[in-house]
Amino acid sequence: MLKGVGAELVASIIFGATSVSAHYDGNQLLALCQNKSPDFCLGYIAGIAEAMAGGPVGKWVACVPPRLTFRQLTDITMQLLNDHPELRHHAAASLVAKALSEAFPCPPAPVSPSPGVTE
C-alpha cells in the first residue's frame, strides 16, 4: 500500500520526538492542507493510513485499498473536516483515522461454528 512513503516519514509522523499527532487538531490540519503546507498534509495523512494498515489507530480500523493515491486519502480526510466543523477540535490523527475508517470499513470477520455444532 502507499508506495513511496518512507518508513522514516511514517515514524516521524506517528512516533516523532515532537509527538506530532498530539499537537495538531482538525482545525490546524485543515489549514495546513488548504494552503500552508500541502506536502506535510499529504505525508501526515499517508502516515496515519500506513499506521492503520498495521492495526487500529485509537478505536478506528480501516481496510484501505492498496492502490489508493495520496490525493484520494487527502480528499477523504478533507471531506470529513469540511463536512463536520463540530469535530475539528479533536486530534488530527483521530480525525484522519475516523475518515478512513468510515470510507473503508473492514468486512466483518467470519464466525467459526463452535466445535461440535453442525449446521
Residue frames as qw, qx, qy, qz and C-alpha x, y, z in Angstrom:
[[0.000, 0.888, 0.460, 0.000, 0.00, 0.00, 0.00],
 [0.076, -0.994, 0.014, 0.080, 1.08, 3.64, -0.40],
 [0.824, 0.119, 0.070, 0.549, 4.37, 3.14, -2.17],
 [0.349, 0.622, -0.014, 0.701, 6.89, 5.93, -1.80],
 [0.444, -0.810, 0.094, -0.371, 6.20, 6.81, 1.82],
 [0.458, 0.416, -0.686, 0.383, 9.46, 6.18, 3.64],
 [0.662, -0.420, -0.594, 0.181, 9.50, 4.41, 6.98],
 [0.362, -0.101, -0.317, 0.871, 11.25, 7.42, 8.48],
 [0.224, -0.259, -0.176, -0.923, 8.45, 9.78, 7.42],
 [0.654, -0.424, -0.527, -0.338, 5.79, 7.47, 8.82],
 [0.645, -0.306, -0.526, 0.462, 7.70, 7.01, 12.07],
 [0.209, 0.018, -0.195, 0.958, 8.31, 10.72, 12.47],
 [0.386, -0.336, -0.283, -0.811, 4.64, 11.49, 11.90],
 [0.748, -0.411, -0.462, -0.240, 3.30, 8.79, 14.19],
 [0.799, -0.463, -0.252, 0.289, 6.02, 8.49, 16.83],
 [0.432, 0.642, -0.127, 0.621, 8.08, 11.65, 16.30],
 [0.436, -0.077, -0.496, 0.747, 10.02, 13.34, 19.03],
 [0.162, -0.071, 0.119, -0.977, 7.53, 16.19, 18.99],
 [0.212, 0.348, 0.877, -0.257, 4.58, 13.81, 19.11],
 [0.093, -0.016, -0.406, -0.909, 3.00, 15.36, 16.05],
 [0.316, -0.420, -0.765, -0.373, -0.35, 13.60, 16.33],
 [0.361, -0.605, -0.596, 0.385, -0.93, 15.01, 19.82],
 [0.225, -0.402, -0.054, 0.886, -0.10, 18.57, 18.78],
 [0.157, -0.002, -0.466, -0.871, -2.36, 19.08, 15.79],
 [0.435, 0.370, 0.671, -0.473, -6.12, 19.29, 15.86],
 [0.499, 0.515, 0.660, 0.226, -8.52, 19.19, 12.93],
 [0.156, 0.963, 0.121, -0.181, -8.53, 22.98, 12.52],
 [0.245, -0.731, 0.506, 0.387, -4.76, 23.04, 12.16],
 [0.513, 0.012, 0.785, 0.346, -4.71, 20.10, 9.77],
 [0.420, 0.759, 0.497, 0.021, -7.39, 21.75, 7.63],
 [0.044, 0.954, -0.139, -0.262, -5.33, 24.96, 7.43],
 [0.382, -0.496, 0.680, 0.383, -2.17, 23.02, 6.55],
 [0.520, 0.256, 0.776, 0.248, -3.96, 21.05, 3.85],
 [0.348, 0.846, 0.397, -0.070, -5.73, 24.03, 2.32],
 [0.360, 0.911, -0.037, 0.198, -2.89, 26.45, 1.91],
 [0.332, -0.860, 0.387, -0.003, 0.02, 26.37, 4.31],
 [0.147, -0.518, 0.835, 0.112, 1.76, 23.06, 3.70],
 [0.867, 0.191, -0.105, -0.449, 0.09, 20.62, 1.30],
 [0.592, 0.379, -0.705, 0.095, 3.17, 18.36, 1.26],
 [0.096, -0.224, 0.777, -0.580, 3.08, 18.00, 5.05],
 [0.692, 0.062, 0.225, -0.683, -0.65, 17.36, 4.81],
 [0.823, 0.286, -0.414, -0.265, -0.20, 14.52, 2.32],
 [0.418, 0.337, -0.782, 0.316, 2.58, 12.97, 4.39],
 [0.311, -0.185, 0.615, -0.701, 0.66, 13.27, 7.64],
 [0.801, 0.118, 0.110, -0.576, -2.46, 11.62, 6.23],
 [0.757, 0.352, -0.543, -0.089, -0.44, 8.94, 4.41],
 [0.154, 0.356, -0.798, 0.461, 1.38, 8.18, 7.67],
 [0.556, -0.066, 0.508, -0.654, -1.89, 7.64, 9.53],
 [0.858, 0.271, -0.159, -0.406, -3.16, 5.41, 6.69],
 [0.562, 0.413, -0.704, 0.133, 0.07, 3.41, 6.79],
 [0.152, -0.262, 0.757, -0.579, -0.23, 3.01, 10.56],
 [0.731, 0.064, 0.266, -0.625, -3.80, 1.78, 10.10],
 [0.753, 0.336, -0.523, -0.216, -2.53, -0.94, 7.77],
 [0.352, 0.262, -0.822, 0.363, -0.79, -2.41, 10.82],
 [0.278, -0.418, -0.808, 0.307, -3.78, -2.21, 13.13],
 [0.115, -0.870, -0.471, -0.087, -6.17, 0.21, 14.76],
 [0.241, 0.296, -0.189, 0.905, -5.37, 3.85, 15.38],
 [0.362, -0.123, 0.398, -0.834, -7.18, 4.53, 18.61],
 [0.588, 0.200, 0.691, -0.371, -10.58, 2.93, 18.21],
 [0.603, 0.628, -0.098, -0.482, -10.54, 3.27, 14.40],
 [0.578, -0.113, 0.752, 0.295, -9.88, 0.41, 11.98],
 [0.544, 0.655, -0.102, -0.514, -9.81, 0.74, 8.19],
 [0.742, 0.064, 0.592, 0.308, -9.20, -1.57, 5.27],
 [0.199, 0.782, -0.200, -0.556, -7.69, 0.93, 2.85],
 [0.885, 0.440, 0.145, 0.033, -7.44, -0.42, -0.72],
 [0.741, -0.288, 0.249, 0.554, -3.85, -0.96, -1.86],
 [0.473, 0.315, 0.373, 0.734, -3.85, 1.31, -4.94],
 [0.092, -0.930, -0.350, 0.064, -5.30, 4.42, -3.33],
 [0.478, 0.518, -0.083, 0.705, -3.40, 7.63, -4.03],
 [0.305, -0.217, -0.426, 0.823, -2.24, 10.22, -1.51],
 [0.195, -0.116, -0.177, -0.958, -4.62, 12.68, -3.15],
 [0.575, -0.364, -0.614, -0.401, -7.57, 10.34, -2.55],
 [0.543, -0.346, -0.619, 0.449, -6.61, 9.90, 1.11],
 [0.142, -0.121, -0.184, 0.965, -6.39, 13.66, 1.48],
 [0.341, -0.234, -0.401, -0.818, -9.73, 14.22, -0.29],
 [0.594, -0.417, -0.681, -0.092, -11.45, 11.77, 2.05],
 [0.447, -0.341, -0.477, 0.676, -9.97, 13.47, 5.11],
 [0.013, -0.003, 0.052, 0.999, -10.76, 16.95, 3.83],
 [0.416, -0.384, -0.579, -0.587, -14.36, 15.94, 3.21],
 [0.561, -0.504, -0.618, 0.223, -14.74, 14.94, 6.87],
 [0.347, -0.273, -0.249, 0.862, -13.08, 18.14, 8.07],
 [0.112, -0.096, -0.265, -0.953, -15.22, 20.33, 5.81],
 [0.491, -0.384, -0.621, -0.474, -18.50, 18.48, 6.47],
 [0.676, -0.573, -0.455, 0.089, -18.07, 18.29, 10.26],
 [0.186, 0.656, -0.284, 0.674, -16.66, 21.53, 11.67],
 [0.660, -0.624, 0.107, -0.404, -18.00, 20.49, 15.08],
 [0.971, -0.173, -0.015, 0.167, -15.34, 17.75, 15.20],
 [0.572, 0.675, -0.216, 0.412, -12.31, 19.85, 14.27],
 [0.298, -0.793, 0.400, -0.350, -11.21, 20.46, 17.86],
 [0.948, -0.225, 0.225, 0.002, -10.32, 16.74, 18.15],
 [0.456, -0.521, 0.588, 0.418, -6.83, 15.39, 17.48],
 [0.465, 0.578, -0.412, -0.529, -5.94, 15.40, 13.80],
 [0.084, 0.259, -0.956, -0.112, -4.73, 11.78, 13.86],
 [0.322, 0.270, 0.830, -0.366, -8.08, 10.62, 15.26],
 [0.502, 0.606, 0.143, -0.600, -9.98, 12.57, 12.62],
 [0.340, 0.496, -0.688, -0.406, -7.90, 11.11, 9.79],
 [0.044, -0.063, 0.994, -0.083, -8.42, 7.63, 11.22],
 [0.422, 0.422, 0.600, -0.533, -12.17, 8.26, 11.56],
 [0.486, 0.602, -0.200, -0.601, -12.43, 9.48, 7.96],
 [0.293, 0.386, -0.834, -0.264, -10.55, 6.47, 6.59],
 [0.183, 0.063, 0.936, -0.296, -12.46, 4.06, 8.82],
 [0.498, 0.498, 0.422, -0.571, -15.80, 5.39, 7.60],
 [0.482, 0.611, -0.372, -0.506, -14.70, 5.41, 3.95],
 [0.567, 0.341, -0.742, -0.105, -13.12, 1.95, 4.05],
 [0.714, -0.399, 0.396, -0.418, -14.77, -0.23, 6.69],
 [0.030, 0.325, -0.943, -0.071, -13.29, -3.67, 7.12],
 [0.692, -0.150, -0.536, -0.460, -15.54, -6.62, 6.34],
 [0.707, -0.503, 0.319, -0.380, -16.75, -8.46, 9.41],
 [0.025, -0.420, 0.907, -0.010, -14.59, -11.38, 10.44],
 [0.678, -0.081, -0.621, -0.386, -16.12, -14.75, 9.58],
 [0.599, -0.425, 0.464, -0.495, -17.64, -16.50, 12.55],
 [0.342, 0.217, -0.912, -0.062, -16.47, -20.06, 13.04],
 [0.771, -0.387, -0.300, -0.408, -19.02, -22.50, 14.36],
 [0.483, -0.592, 0.566, -0.308, -18.36, -23.81, 17.83],
 [0.170, 0.276, -0.943, -0.082, -16.76, -27.27, 17.98],
 [0.115, 0.202, 0.949, -0.214, -19.37, -29.96, 17.85],
 [0.404, 0.563, 0.343, -0.634, -22.05, -27.70, 16.39],
 [0.325, 0.156, 0.751, 0.554, -23.36, -28.65, 12.98],
 [0.273, 0.273, -0.036, -0.922, -25.41, -26.50, 10.70]]
